């Protein structure tokens, strides 16, 4: 009887959290997918994943931030599948580059990697979260347990450092 009571409290607490964050999750998925039904499916999947790890949620600074990241990644997976489906099951063809263009592309990628490697770890991580993971600054702040303004300052410094390093390496 006591075990059932604990489970019931856990379920009710989770339902309360899910009800609170569901609208933001759906909005995030809809902004990526532009499809109401797919957005709802993504939210259901994200909440199901949260439920399966409910015993470890206290390890995270923000359950909502975790759910937002899950929703974003699930939505991006759907976009990838859509692109694959547009090729009717065929692997997308890589773009053909001339040898000169290929060399320029490789040099550019190497240069960018070298510049990012020169950034302090925190700046590099926040820059990647913002521009690669496509997270908002408030989401990054929640994940890292920082204030939004602090994340914006670190992001600004990282961008300025990248610009400075890029211009210095260009010469």
C-alpha positions in Angstrom: 0.0 0.0 0.0 2.8 2.4 0.9 4.7 1.7 -2.4 1.5 2.5 -4.4 1.1 5.7 -2.5 4.7 6.8 -3.3 4.2 5.9 -6.9 1.0 7.8 -7.0 2.6 10.9 -5.6 5.5 10.6 -8.0 3.0 10.3 -10.9 1.0 13.3 -9.8 4.1 15.4 -9.3 5.3 14.5 -12.8 1.9 15.3 -14.3 2.0 18.7 -12.7 5.5 19.4 -14.2 4.4 18.0 -17.6 1.3 20.2 -17.6 3.4 23.3 -16.8 6.1 22.8 -19.5 4.0 21.2 -22.3 3.0 24.5 -24.0 6.7 25.6 -24.3 7.8 22.2 -25.5 5.0 22.2 -28.2 5.9 25.7 -29.2 9.6 24.8 -29.6 8.7 21.7 -31.7 6.3 23.6 -33.8 8.8 26.4 -34.5 11.2 23.7 -35.9 8.7 21.5 -37.7 5.9 23.8 -38.7 3.5 20.9 -38.2 1.0 20.8 -35.3 0.6 17.0 -35.3 4.3 16.3 -35.5 4.9 18.8 -32.7 2.4 17.1 -30.5 4.1 13.7 -31.2 7.5 15.2 -30.3 6.2 16.6 -27.0 4.7 13.2 -26.2 8.1 11.5 -26.9 10.0 14.0 -24.9 7.7 13.6 -21.9 7.9 9.9 -22.2 11.7 10.1 -22.1 11.5 12.3 -19.1 9.2 9.9 -17.3 11.6 7.0 -18.0 14.4 8.9 -16.3 12.2 10.5 -13.5 14.4 8.9 -10.8 17.4 10.9 -12.0 15.7 14.3 -12.7 17.1 15.8 -9.5 20.6 15.6 -11.1 19.6 18.4 -13.5 19.5 22.1 -12.7 16.3 22.5 -14.7 13.8 19.8 -15.8 12.3 22.3 -18.3 15.7 23.0 -19.9 16.3 19.3 -20.2 12.9 18.8 -21.8 13.6 21.6 -24.2 16.8 20.1 -25.3 15.1 16.7 -25.7 12.3 18.3 -27.7 14.8 20.2 -30.0 16.8 17.1 -30.7 13.8 15.0 -31.4 12.4 17.7 -33.7 15.7 17.9 -35.6 15.7 14.2 -36.0 12.3 14.5 -37.7 13.7 17.1 -40.0 16.6 14.9 -41.0 14.1 12.0 -41.7 12.1 14.4 -43.9 15.1 15.4 -45.9 16.1 11.7 -46.3 12.5 11.0 -47.5 12.6 13.7 -50.1 15.4 11.7 -51.7 13.0 8.8 -51.9 15.2 6.5 -49.9 18.4 7.4 -51.7 21.3 8.8 -49.8 21.7 12.5 -50.5 24.5 13.2 -53.0 27.4 15.2 -51.6 28.1 18.4 -53.4 30.9 18.2 -55.9 33.7 20.7 -55.4 36.5 21.5 -57.7 40.0 20.6 -56.3 40.5 24.3 -55.6 37.2 24.7 -53.8 37.8 21.6 -51.8 41.1 22.8 -50.6 39.6 26.2 -49.6 36.8 24.4 -47.7 39.2 22.2 -45.8 41.5 25.2 -45.0 38.5 27.2 -43.8 37.2 24.3 -41.6 40.7 23.8 -40.1 41.0 27.5 -39.4 37.7 27.7 -37.7 38.5 24.6 -35.5 41.9 26.1 -34.6 40.2 29.4 -33.6 37.6 27.7 -31.5 40.2 25.6 -29.8 41.9 28.8 -28.6 38.8 29.9 -26.7 38.4 29.3 -22.9 36.3 26.1 -22.3 33.3 28.0 -21.0 33.2 30.4 -24.0 33.6 27.6 -26.4 30.9 25.5 -24.8 28.4 28.4 -24.7 29.2 29.4 -28.3 28.6 25.9 -29.4 25.3 25.6 -27.5 24.1 28.8 -29.0 25.2 28.4 -32.6 25.4 24.6 -33.1 22.7 23.3 -30.7 20.6 26.4 -31.5 19.7 27.0 -27.8 18.4 30.3 -26.6 20.5 32.2 -24.0 17.9 31.6 -21.3 18.0 27.8 -22.0 21.8 27.8 -21.8 21.6 29.7 -18.5 19.2 27.2 -17.1 21.3 24.2 -18.2 24.5 25.8 -16.8 22.9 27.2 -13.7 23.9 30.8 -14.6 22.0 34.1 -15.0 20.9 34.9 -18.5 22.9 38.1 -18.5 26.1 36.2 -17.6 25.5 33.9 -20.5 25.1 36.9 -22.9 28.3 38.5 -21.6 30.3 35.2 -22.1 28.7 34.8 -25.5 29.6 38.4 -26.5 33.2 37.9 -25.3 33.5 34.6 -27.2 32.3 36.2 -30.4 34.7 39.1 -30.0 37.5 36.7 -29.4 36.6 34.7 -32.5 36.5 37.8 -34.5 39.9 39.0 -33.2 41.5 35.6 -33.7 40.1 35.4 -37.2 41.3 38.8 -38.2 44.8 38.2 -36.7 45.1 34.9 -38.5 44.0 36.4 -41.8 47.1 38.6 -42.1 
